Amino acid sequence: MRVTNRRRDRRDAFTLIELLLVLVILSVLAAVVVPKFTKRSEQARVTAARTDIARLSSCLDMFEIDTGRYPTEQEGLEALLDEPSNVRGWHGPYVGGQSVPKDPWGMNYVYEYPGDHNAESYDLYSFGPDTQEGTDDDIDNWSEQ
């Protein structure tokens, strides 16, 4: 009787090799799944930046309708929150909140007036995920996305 109880006890427990095999399988699954979630979050940040740029563009256009001009580069996007001293017809603030939003990577959106790409109006862009200007991942208001 004693011999069969020992065999049963050994069958009920996991061996070290079985545990290691399960850990390897879980590691492989994690290696496949985690990058997909990472790319998804980066894609969400890019979409958020495009949405911010579109919203800020609408605010800049409202500023222009009310005042007859776009903010100067010196006034910047802050002119959407605080009335510049030398402007008439300002009916802001045009942006809700206490400050102009930063891009999803924590950087300020870049506003240039007059724009290099939009000579009749302004350029508005984010440096994108790599936070460096002039790279392929920049998000702007002049390219077709």
C-alpha positions as CSV (number, residue, x, y, z in Angstrom):
1,M,0.0,0.0,0.0
2,R,2.7,2.4,0.8
3,V,4.3,2.2,-2.6
4,T,1.1,3.2,-4.5
5,N,0.6,6.2,-2.2
6,R,4.0,7.5,-3.0
7,R,3.3,7.1,-6.7
8,R,0.1,9.0,-6.4
9,D,1.8,11.8,-4.5
10,R,4.4,12.1,-7.2
11,R,1.7,12.3,-9.9
12,D,-0.3,15.0,-8.1
13,A,2.7,17.4,-8.0
14,F,4.3,19.3,-10.9
15,T,7.8,18.6,-11.8
16,L,10.4,21.3,-12.3
17,I,10.4,20.6,-16.0
18,E,6.7,21.0,-16.3
19,L,6.8,24.4,-14.4
20,L,9.6,25.6,-16.6
21,L,7.7,24.6,-19.7
22,V,4.7,26.6,-18.6
23,L,6.9,29.6,-17.9
24,V,8.4,29.3,-21.4
25,I,5.0,29.2,-23.0
26,L,3.8,32.2,-21.0
27,S,6.9,34.1,-22.0
28,V,6.4,33.4,-25.7
29,L,2.8,34.5,-25.5
30,A,3.8,37.7,-23.7
31,A,6.5,38.4,-26.3
32,V,3.8,38.2,-29.0
33,V,1.0,40.2,-27.2
34,V,2.9,43.0,-25.5
35,P,4.3,44.7,-28.7
36,K,0.7,44.8,-30.1
37,F,-0.5,46.7,-27.1
38,T,2.5,49.1,-27.2
39,K,1.8,49.9,-30.9
40,R,-1.9,50.5,-30.0
41,S,-1.1,53.0,-27.4
42,E,1.3,54.9,-29.7
43,Q,-1.4,54.9,-32.4
44,A,-3.8,56.4,-29.8
45,R,-1.3,59.2,-29.1
46,V,-0.8,60.0,-32.8
47,T,-4.6,60.2,-33.1
48,A,-4.9,62.4,-30.1
49,A,-2.2,64.8,-31.6
50,R,-4.1,65.0,-34.9
51,T,-7.3,65.8,-33.0
52,D,-5.6,68.5,-30.9
53,I,-4.2,70.1,-34.1
54,A,-7.6,70.1,-35.7
55,R,-9.2,71.6,-32.6
56,L,-6.4,74.3,-32.3
57,S,-6.8,75.0,-36.0
58,S,-10.5,75.7,-35.4
59,C,-9.7,78.0,-32.5
60,L,-7.1,79.9,-34.6
61,D,-9.7,80.3,-37.4
62,M,-12.2,81.6,-34.9
63,F,-9.6,84.1,-33.6
64,E,-9.0,85.2,-37.2
65,I,-12.7,85.6,-37.9
66,D,-13.1,87.8,-34.8
67,T,-10.0,89.9,-35.0
68,G,-9.2,89.9,-38.8
69,R,-5.8,88.3,-38.4
70,Y,-4.1,85.2,-36.9
71,P,-1.9,85.6,-33.8
72,T,1.6,86.6,-34.5
73,E,4.4,84.2,-33.7
74,Q,5.3,86.3,-30.7
75,E,1.8,86.0,-29.4
76,G,1.7,82.4,-30.2
77,L,-1.1,80.0,-29.2
78,E,-1.3,81.9,-25.8
79,A,-3.4,84.5,-27.8
80,L,-6.2,81.9,-27.8
81,L,-6.3,82.1,-24.0
82,D,-5.3,85.7,-23.1
83,E,-6.3,88.7,-25.2
84,P,-3.3,90.3,-26.8
85,S,-2.9,94.1,-26.1
86,N,-3.0,95.3,-29.7
87,V,-6.0,93.4,-31.0
88,R,-9.7,94.4,-31.5
89,G,-12.7,92.1,-31.6
90,W,-11.2,89.3,-29.4
91,H,-14.0,87.2,-28.0
92,G,-12.0,84.5,-26.3
93,P,-10.8,82.5,-24.7
94,Y,-10.9,80.2,-27.7
95,V,-9.3,77.2,-25.9
96,G,-10.9,75.7,-22.8
97,G,-8.7,75.1,-19.7
98,Q,-6.0,77.0,-17.9
99,S,-3.3,76.6,-20.6
100,V,-2.8,75.6,-24.2
101,P,-2.6,71.8,-24.4
102,K,0.7,70.0,-24.9
103,D,1.1,67.2,-27.3
104,P,0.7,63.6,-26.1
105,W,4.5,63.4,-25.6
106,G,4.6,66.4,-23.3
107,M,6.0,68.9,-25.8
108,N,4.5,72.2,-26.9
109,Y,2.8,72.4,-30.3
110,V,4.7,74.5,-32.7
111,Y,2.9,77.5,-34.2
112,E,4.5,79.5,-37.1
113,Y,2.8,82.5,-38.7
114,P,3.1,83.0,-41.6
115,G,3.6,79.4,-42.3
116,D,6.3,77.9,-44.5
117,H,3.9,75.3,-45.8
118,N,0.7,77.3,-45.5
119,A,1.9,80.7,-46.7
120,E,-1.5,82.3,-46.5
121,S,-2.1,81.2,-42.9
122,Y,-0.1,79.3,-40.3
123,D,1.8,76.0,-39.7
124,L,0.8,74.0,-36.6
125,Y,2.6,70.8,-35.8
126,S,4.0,68.4,-33.2
127,F,7.4,66.7,-33.3
128,G,5.6,63.4,-32.8
129,P,6.7,60.3,-30.9
130,D,10.5,60.8,-31.4
131,T,10.1,64.5,-30.2
132,Q,12.6,65.6,-32.9
133,E,11.7,68.2,-35.6
134,G,11.8,67.3,-39.2
135,T,11.4,63.6,-39.0
136,D,8.8,61.3,-40.7
137,D,6.7,61.0,-37.6
138,D,5.9,64.7,-37.2
139,I,2.2,65.5,-37.1
140,D,1.1,68.7,-38.9
141,N,-1.7,70.7,-40.4
142,W,-0.4,70.7,-44.0
143,S,0.1,67.0,-44.9
144,E,-2.6,64.6,-45.9
145,Q,-2.7,62.1,-43.0
